[in-house]
């Protein structure tokens, strides 16, 4: 689960850098910029922990 958070954080930073570059090139950027993340492993892990409580 932690790996997904780290990856999403890194992807977000790269997305912001790309947005800044496109703005400097005077290219239009659609906002909000979607970021698709597969959260199924995290959801399953949280659901299994909920059953244990």
C-alpha positions in Angstrom: 0.0 0.0 0.0 2.8 2.4 0.8 4.4 1.8 -2.6 1.2 3.0 -4.3 1.2 6.3 -2.2 4.9 6.9 -3.1 4.2 6.2 -6.8 1.2 8.5 -6.8 3.2 11.3 -5.1 6.0 11.0 -7.6 3.5 10.9 -10.5 1.9 14.1 -9.1 5.2 15.9 -9.0 6.0 14.9 -12.6 2.5 16.0 -13.6 3.1 19.4 -12.1 6.4 19.7 -13.8 4.9 18.8 -17.1 2.1 21.4 -16.5 4.7 24.1 -15.9 6.6 23.2 -19.0 3.5 23.3 -21.1 2.6 26.7 -19.7 6.1 28.0 -20.5 5.6 26.8 -24.1 2.3 28.7 -24.2 0.3 25.5 -24.6 -3.1 25.3 -23.1 -3.4 22.9 -20.2 -6.8 21.4 -19.3 -7.5 21.7 -15.6 -7.9 19.7 -13.5 -5.3 17.4 -15.0 -6.6 13.9 -14.3 -4.3 11.3 -12.9 -5.5 7.7 -13.1 -4.3 5.4 -10.4 -5.2 1.8 -9.7 -6.2 1.6 -6.1 -7.6 -1.9 -6.1 -4.8 -3.4 -3.9 -5.2 -0.6 -1.4 -9.0 -1.0 -1.3 -8.7 -4.7 -0.7 -6.2 -4.3 2.0 -8.3 -1.7 3.8 -11.4 -3.9 3.5 -9.6 -6.9 5.0 -8.4 -4.8 7.9 -11.9 -3.5 8.5 -13.1 -7.1 8.9 -10.5 -7.7 11.6 -11.7 -4.8 13.8 
